[in-house]
Amino acid sequence: MTALESLTNKYQKNELYNAENTEAIAELYAFSEGLKLCYDLIDDTYREMFIATACDEGISEYESLISACNIDSSLDGKRTSILSVLSLNDHNGAGFMLEKLGNIYNITGNIIEENQRLIYSTSDNLTAEEFNQIQEHMQKLMTINKEAELRTV
């Protein structure tokens, strides 16, 4: 049922609008068009929230999280890459996420925990720009209540 049909049925039952009153029908039509815009926006937002259905802004937002990855340019390729990087389950967690981050940037290191803080320690030679980029990316990817940092030794 369209918004117009729904509005028309409700108002006719309450006898607020007469079906023969063209001004009233025009008013209901205008209301229904406004509601349709709202419904469409909600549908688009809902679709873009999930990797499996995102097409535009949602995919772009997720891509920005894994910007260092070389990902396929097709929509399905993007979804697969994003899901691979961001996947967490009972067998992995924040440490696993940091390992994936190391793989994305092609760096090697060890993950240690100090005072409830995860540390990715690497002996790779990183420029200040690379270090800052990885550290920023690390903070974006941490999805649980764990703090993380990058250290070079």
C-alpha positions as CSV (number, residue, x, y, z in Angstrom):
1,M,0.0,0.0,0.0
2,T,1.4,3.4,-0.9
3,A,1.5,6.3,1.4
4,L,-1.3,8.0,-0.6
5,E,-3.6,5.0,-0.3
6,S,-2.9,4.7,3.4
7,L,-3.6,8.3,4.0
8,T,-6.7,8.3,1.9
9,N,-8.1,5.2,3.6
10,K,-7.5,6.7,7.1
11,Y,-9.0,10.0,6.4
12,Q,-12.0,8.7,4.5
13,K,-12.8,6.4,7.5
14,N,-12.8,9.4,9.8
15,E,-14.8,11.4,7.3
16,L,-12.2,14.2,7.4
17,Y,-11.8,14.3,3.7
18,N,-14.4,13.7,1.0
19,A,-13.1,11.6,-1.9
20,E,-14.8,14.0,-4.3
21,N,-13.0,17.1,-2.8
22,T,-10.1,17.6,-5.3
23,E,-8.3,20.1,-3.0
24,A,-8.3,17.5,-0.2
25,I,-7.0,14.8,-2.5
26,A,-4.3,17.1,-3.7
27,E,-3.3,17.9,-0.1
28,L,-3.1,14.1,0.7
29,Y,-1.1,13.6,-2.5
30,A,1.4,16.3,-1.4
31,F,1.7,14.7,2.1
32,S,2.2,11.3,0.6
33,E,5.0,12.5,-1.7
34,G,6.8,14.0,1.4
35,L,6.4,10.7,3.2
36,K,7.7,8.8,0.2
37,L,10.9,11.0,0.3
38,C,11.3,10.2,4.0
39,Y,10.7,6.4,3.4
40,D,13.2,6.4,0.6
41,L,15.8,8.1,2.7
42,I,15.3,5.6,5.5
43,D,15.6,2.7,3.1
44,D,18.8,4.1,1.6
45,T,20.3,4.7,5.0
46,Y,19.4,1.2,6.2
47,R,20.8,-0.3,3.0
48,E,24.1,1.6,3.3
49,M,24.6,0.5,7.0
50,F,25.4,-3.1,6.0
51,I,28.4,-4.2,4.0
52,A,26.4,-6.9,2.2
53,T,23.9,-4.3,0.8
54,A,25.9,-1.0,0.8
55,C,26.5,0.5,-2.6
56,D,27.4,4.1,-2.3
57,E,28.2,6.1,0.8
58,G,28.3,3.0,3.0
59,I,30.9,1.2,0.8
60,S,32.9,4.4,0.7
61,E,32.9,4.7,4.5
62,Y,34.0,1.1,4.9
63,E,36.6,1.5,2.2
64,S,38.1,4.4,4.1
65,L,38.8,2.0,7.0
66,I,40.9,-0.3,4.8
67,S,42.3,2.4,2.5
68,A,45.8,0.8,2.5
69,C,44.4,-2.4,1.1
70,N,44.6,-3.1,-2.6
71,I,41.0,-4.0,-3.1
72,D,39.1,-5.1,-6.2
73,S,37.2,-2.2,-7.9
74,S,34.0,-4.2,-8.4
75,L,31.3,-3.8,-5.8
76,D,31.5,-7.5,-4.8
77,G,35.3,-7.3,-4.6
78,K,35.0,-4.3,-2.3
79,R,32.5,-6.1,-0.1
80,T,34.7,-9.2,0.1
81,S,37.8,-7.2,1.0
82,I,36.0,-5.2,3.6
83,L,34.4,-8.2,5.2
84,S,37.7,-10.0,5.3
85,V,39.5,-7.2,7.1
86,L,36.8,-6.3,9.5
87,S,35.6,-9.8,10.4
88,L,35.8,-10.8,14.0
89,N,34.3,-13.9,15.6
90,D,34.8,-16.0,18.7
91,H,38.2,-17.2,17.6
92,N,39.8,-13.8,17.1
93,G,39.6,-10.4,18.5
94,A,41.6,-7.2,18.8
95,G,44.9,-9.0,18.5
96,F,43.7,-10.6,15.3
97,M,42.6,-7.2,14.0
98,L,46.1,-5.9,14.6
99,E,47.6,-8.8,12.8
100,K,45.4,-8.0,9.8
101,L,46.5,-4.4,10.0
102,G,50.1,-5.5,9.9
103,N,49.3,-7.6,6.8
104,I,47.5,-4.6,5.1
105,Y,50.6,-2.4,5.6
106,N,53.0,-5.3,4.9
107,I,54.8,-4.9,8.2
108,T,55.9,-7.6,10.7
109,G,55.8,-7.4,14.4
110,N,54.6,-8.8,17.7
111,I,51.5,-8.1,19.6
112,I,52.0,-7.7,23.4
113,E,49.6,-6.5,26.1
114,E,50.6,-4.0,28.7
115,N,48.1,-2.6,31.3
116,Q,45.0,-3.5,29.2
117,R,46.6,-2.0,26.2
118,L,47.6,-3.9,23.0
119,I,50.9,-2.9,21.4
120,Y,51.9,-3.8,17.9
121,S,55.7,-3.8,18.1
122,T,57.7,-3.8,14.9
123,S,61.3,-3.5,14.0
124,D,60.5,-2.4,10.4
125,N,61.8,1.0,9.3
126,L,58.8,3.2,9.0
127,T,58.8,6.9,8.1
128,A,57.0,9.3,10.4
129,E,54.3,9.6,7.8
130,E,53.8,5.8,7.6
131,F,53.9,5.5,11.4
132,N,51.2,8.1,11.8
133,Q,49.1,6.6,9.1
134,I,49.2,3.1,10.6
135,Q,48.6,4.5,14.1
136,E,45.5,6.4,12.9
137,H,44.2,3.4,10.9
138,M,44.8,1.2,14.0
139,Q,42.6,3.5,16.1
140,K,39.8,3.4,13.5
141,L,39.8,-0.4,13.3
142,M,39.7,-1.1,17.0
143,T,36.1,-2.1,17.5
144,I,36.2,-3.3,21.1
145,N,37.1,-1.6,24.3
146,K,40.8,-2.1,23.9
147,E,43.4,0.6,23.4
148,A,46.1,0.0,20.9
149,E,49.3,1.6,19.9
150,L,52.1,1.1,17.4
151,R,55.7,1.0,18.6
152,T,59.0,0.7,16.6
153,V,61.9,-1.0,18.3
